[in-house]
Amino acid sequence: MNRQIGGSDDRGTCRHCNRHVSDRFQSVFGDQDDVAHRCLGCDCFRRISRGSAAGVDVDLVDPSDQPNRNRGARVGATIRTDGGEFDGN
């Protein structure tokens, strides 16, 4: 199935941190328009799996409010478009 992409400026980026997100991530975790409001770079998987990437308010501590709650390897790292981490060299 081929899906027509609308003219949204939000395609391919997280609305919260402006990092790249894949089309697949947006279609699985995003809202009804396939827009990602949060991503694994700015939120934890527990919150994303409960709907934070779709813009749903989740009853778990937001890493923006308490940054030490989300200390994974991907958090805050510069992410390449292929999903790997960029070490700056």
Backbone bond lengths (Angstrom), bond angles and torsions (degrees), N, CA, C in turn:
res aa  C-N    CA-C-N  psi(-1)  N-CA   C-N-CA  omega(-1)  CA-C   N-CA-C  phi
1 M - - - 1.438 - - 1.532 108.40 -
2 N 1.288 115.78 134.17 1.459 121.33 179.90 1.522 108.45 -108.21
3 R 1.313 117.19 126.91 1.458 121.29 -177.10 1.526 110.00 -104.48
4 Q 1.306 115.70 133.84 1.464 121.69 176.42 1.526 108.77 -75.14
5 I 1.315 117.37 131.01 1.457 121.22 178.94 1.516 108.87 -96.09
6 G 1.332 115.50 129.18 1.454 120.60 179.60 1.508 111.69 -75.84
7 G 1.298 117.44 -178.23 1.446 122.18 -175.94 1.517 114.17 -90.08
8 S 1.325 118.09 27.78 1.453 121.21 -177.47 1.519 111.89 -70.93
9 D 1.336 116.67 140.61 1.458 121.62 175.74 1.526 111.56 -76.87
10 D 1.343 117.96 -11.96 1.455 122.19 -175.92 1.519 113.11 -85.01
11 R 1.303 118.64 -3.22 1.454 121.23 -177.33 1.526 110.74 -65.59
12 G 1.304 116.20 124.69 1.447 121.32 174.05 1.511 115.73 87.16
13 T 1.326 118.37 2.04 1.458 120.03 178.30 1.524 110.65 -134.81
14 C 1.318 114.69 152.34 1.461 121.98 175.29 1.526 108.08 -76.97
15 R 1.304 117.51 133.02 1.468 120.75 178.93 1.518 112.93 -68.30
16 H 1.328 117.49 -24.69 1.462 120.60 -176.81 1.530 112.15 -82.66
17 C 1.340 117.32 -44.99 1.470 119.61 -173.32 1.535 113.70 -121.56
18 N 1.320 117.96 -0.87 1.467 124.19 178.90 1.521 114.59 63.35
19 R 1.337 118.34 20.26 1.463 121.05 174.08 1.521 109.57 -80.05
20 H 1.316 115.13 158.62 1.461 121.20 177.29 1.526 110.06 -68.51
21 V 1.328 116.39 136.08 1.459 122.86 170.63 1.519 107.52 -130.33
22 S 1.311 115.94 146.30 1.459 120.06 -177.05 1.531 110.90 -75.46
23 D 1.323 115.38 160.63 1.464 120.44 176.02 1.525 110.20 -60.42
24 R 1.333 116.34 -37.18 1.462 120.97 -179.53 1.535 110.55 -64.48
25 F 1.339 117.18 -44.29 1.465 120.97 178.21 1.520 109.71 -59.47
26 Q 1.322 116.90 -44.59 1.469 120.81 -179.53 1.515 111.62 -63.54
27 S 1.338 117.48 -39.99 1.465 119.00 -177.91 1.527 111.92 -73.45
28 V 1.344 117.82 -31.14 1.458 120.61 -179.59 1.527 111.59 -82.82
29 F 1.326 118.00 -47.66 1.461 121.30 -172.17 1.530 114.23 -105.64
30 G 1.321 118.44 -15.87 1.461 121.60 -176.84 1.520 113.38 -74.24
31 D 1.330 115.33 -176.61 1.463 120.51 -179.35 1.530 110.68 -78.78
32 Q 1.324 116.68 -171.12 1.461 121.08 -176.37 1.533 112.68 -64.11
33 D 1.327 117.45 -19.00 1.465 121.85 176.93 1.530 111.89 -98.89
34 D 1.350 116.61 13.31 1.468 123.39 -179.03 1.525 112.34 59.41
35 V 1.318 116.89 41.00 1.457 122.88 175.80 1.523 107.56 -107.84
36 A 1.339 117.18 128.81 1.461 121.84 178.51 1.525 109.61 -90.42
37 H 1.322 115.92 118.88 1.464 121.07 178.54 1.521 111.28 -86.49
38 R 1.328 118.55 -24.41 1.464 125.55 175.71 1.532 107.24 -141.40
39 C 1.338 116.48 159.69 1.469 121.17 178.59 1.524 108.97 -138.59
40 L 1.320 117.26 178.15 1.460 121.30 -179.60 1.520 112.53 -70.57
41 G 1.308 118.07 -10.97 1.450 121.20 175.98 1.516 113.10 -82.13
42 C 1.324 117.37 -21.58 1.465 120.04 -177.69 1.522 113.71 -125.77
43 D 1.321 117.71 -0.77 1.458 121.20 -179.74 1.520 109.36 -145.98
44 C 1.328 116.78 161.09 1.467 120.70 -179.47 1.532 110.03 -88.88
45 F 1.328 115.32 158.96 1.457 119.95 -177.24 1.524 112.06 -63.84
46 R 1.333 117.72 -34.29 1.475 119.83 178.76 1.517 111.04 -59.23
47 R 1.326 117.87 -42.28 1.465 121.16 178.99 1.525 111.17 -72.00
48 I 1.329 116.70 -41.70 1.472 120.52 -179.61 1.518 110.40 -63.01
49 S 1.335 117.31 -42.75 1.466 120.02 -179.57 1.529 112.32 -68.29
50 R 1.322 117.11 -16.88 1.469 121.11 176.93 1.529 112.33 -95.84
51 G 1.342 117.55 -1.00 1.459 119.70 172.18 1.510 117.37 118.98
52 S 1.325 119.22 2.66 1.468 118.99 -177.32 1.524 111.99 -64.47
53 A 1.335 117.89 -31.19 1.466 120.64 178.15 1.521 111.70 -69.59
54 A 1.327 116.53 -19.82 1.462 121.36 177.58 1.524 111.78 -94.29
55 G 1.327 116.77 4.55 1.455 120.05 178.85 1.509 114.17 88.76
56 V 1.336 118.20 10.32 1.455 122.52 -179.77 1.530 109.15 -83.26
57 D 1.347 117.18 138.06 1.460 120.88 173.37 1.524 108.37 -72.29
58 V 1.335 115.96 126.82 1.462 121.99 -175.86 1.528 108.75 -112.59
59 D 1.336 116.74 142.80 1.468 121.87 -178.35 1.526 112.53 -85.08
60 L 1.310 117.77 40.23 1.459 123.42 173.39 1.523 107.42 -123.38
61 V 1.319 116.84 153.32 1.465 121.23 -178.06 1.522 109.98 -59.67
62 D 1.326 115.81 130.24 1.462 122.01 178.95 1.526 109.10 -79.08
63 P 1.344 118.11 127.30 1.461 120.72 178.60 1.531 113.35 -59.11
64 S 1.318 118.60 -22.17 1.465 120.94 175.45 1.523 111.06 -67.21
65 D 1.338 116.44 -32.82 1.457 121.46 179.56 1.524 112.11 -82.06
66 Q 1.337 116.61 -36.33 1.465 122.50 179.45 1.532 108.49 -134.41
67 P 1.324 117.97 86.00 1.470 122.17 -173.75 1.527 114.77 -56.56
68 N 1.317 119.62 -28.46 1.456 120.98 -179.55 1.523 113.31 -70.45
69 R 1.318 117.08 -10.38 1.464 120.79 178.74 1.531 112.25 -75.74
70 N 1.304 118.02 -16.28 1.468 122.12 -175.67 1.528 108.06 -129.62
71 R 1.315 117.75 83.37 1.451 121.76 -173.23 1.521 111.95 -114.74
72 G 1.318 118.82 38.29 1.458 121.81 178.86 1.518 112.17 -76.83
73 A 1.330 116.36 171.51 1.465 121.80 -178.14 1.528 112.35 -65.07
74 R 1.331 117.84 -28.16 1.466 121.28 -177.03 1.519 113.21 -84.25
75 V 1.308 117.93 -19.44 1.456 121.38 -173.96 1.519 110.42 -68.62
76 G 1.314 115.77 123.91 1.452 121.50 176.86 1.510 114.66 77.33
77 A 1.316 118.75 -4.15 1.463 121.24 -179.91 1.526 109.76 -80.30
78 T 1.321 115.93 147.68 1.451 119.78 172.79 1.522 106.74 -72.98
79 I 1.309 116.98 125.73 1.455 120.94 -174.29 1.520 110.09 -110.36
80 R 1.332 115.56 130.44 1.456 120.90 176.35 1.522 109.13 -76.42
81 T 1.316 116.68 163.31 1.454 120.25 -177.46 1.517 112.43 -68.89
82 D 1.353 118.75 -17.59 1.455 119.50 177.73 1.524 111.79 -88.14
83 G 1.329 117.37 4.43 1.451 121.42 177.01 1.509 114.51 95.84
84 G 1.334 118.60 -10.25 1.461 121.27 179.32 1.516 111.38 -82.15
85 E 1.302 115.87 169.31 1.463 120.05 178.49 1.510 110.15 -94.75
86 F 1.290 116.80 143.84 1.454 123.92 -179.37 1.510 107.93 -101.08
87 D 1.332 116.94 123.19 1.464 119.64 -176.77 1.516 113.37 -91.31
88 G 1.332 118.52 0.32 1.443 122.25 175.89 1.517 114.33 90.19
89 N 1.311 118.65 -1.97 1.480 121.02 178.82 1.502 112.16 -99.94
